[in-house]
């Protein structure tokens, strides 16, 4: 199966010397897979019941925020790592950097080597 994309016209960049628009590829026609559907697939591929798998996945989504808020990264093995990152205002002096300097708290996912390897198999299909 191919990853579908469409072409998006971008207005000219302020730094562009040509002043012409540019065109980029954007993924499209995506759908979501629910925890229920994931549980069903894992159940078919394992000896666990669908309820056990679903309960485990729900528990995982419940405990990940606790780990992150305790300043821990969550290593999900071959899948990757989830961690928190901050963005902050720049200050003139180190002592001026306080919690008030923090603009945003972000969750970052870094794919594991195995996941990256599998994604290299991607094929693409343009949708107009």
N, C-alpha and C positions, 0 to 999 in steps of 0.2 A: 504494500500500500504506500502511496506517496503523500508527502506533506503538501497540502494545497496552499498556494500563495497568490496574492494579487499585487498589482503594481499601483503604488500610491504616488501622486504628484506632490512634491514638497515645494513651497514657495522659495524664492531665492534667499540664500543665506546672507546675512548682513556682511559677512566677511568675504563673500564671493566676489571675484573680480569680473566675472562674466555677467552677473545680474540675471542669469537664466535659472528657471526652476530645475530641480533635480527629481529623479524617480528612484523609489526604493521598493524592495519586496517586503510584504507584510503577510504573516500567516493569517489564513482566513478559514471559515467554515469549520471551526473547531467545535467540539462538543465536550461535555463534562462526563466523567465517570464517577459515580457515587461510591461512598464507603460500602453500601449494600452490594453494589455490583462487584466491587473489588473483593469483598468477603466471599461472594459466591464463587468467583474464579479461584481464589486461594483454597477454598474448601474443596473444589474439584481436583486441585493439584496436590492435596495433602490429606492426611488422615484426620484432620480437625473438622469439627462441625462448623457450619456457617455462623452460628451464634457465638461460638468460641472465638472465631476469627474476628467477627464484628466487634465483640466486646474488647478484644485486644487492641484493635485499631482505635476504638473510642478512648480507651485508657491511654494510648500513646498520645493522642491529640490533647488529652487532659493534662498529662504530666510534662510535655515539652515546654510549655510556658513557665512552669516552676523551675526547671533546670536553667532556662535562659535568664530568668529573673534572679537566680542565684549565681550569676556570672559564669555559667558553664556552657560550653558548646556541646551540641548533641551529635555524636558520631553515629550515623545510621549505616555503618558498614559500606558495602558496595554502592549503596544508594547515594551517600554523600554526607555532608555536615551542615547543620543548622546552627547559626550563631547570631549574636546581636552586634550591631555596629551603630556608632553615634555619628551625627554630623553636628557641627557647632559653629558658632560665630567666632571669627578671629578676634583675639584681644591683643593689645599692645604689650602687656607684661604677663609673665606666667602666673603671677598671683591674682590677676584679673580673671583667669579662667575658673569659673564656678559652675555649679549645676544650672545656673541661669543662662550660661553660654550655650547650653545644649539646645539645638533647634529641633532635632528629630532623632527618634530611636527607630532603627530599621532591623528587620529580620532578613538575614542573608542566607541563601542556600548555595553551597558549593558542591557541585556534582562530584561523585567519586570516579575513580579511574575506570571502573567497569561500566558505569553508566555512560561516561564519555565515549568509551570504546564502542558500545552498542549504538550510540547516536551517530557515529560516523557512517553507519550503514544506510542513512536516510536517503530517500529519493524525493524529488520535488516535481510538482505539477502545477503549471500556471493556470489560474482560473480568471477568465475575463468577465 
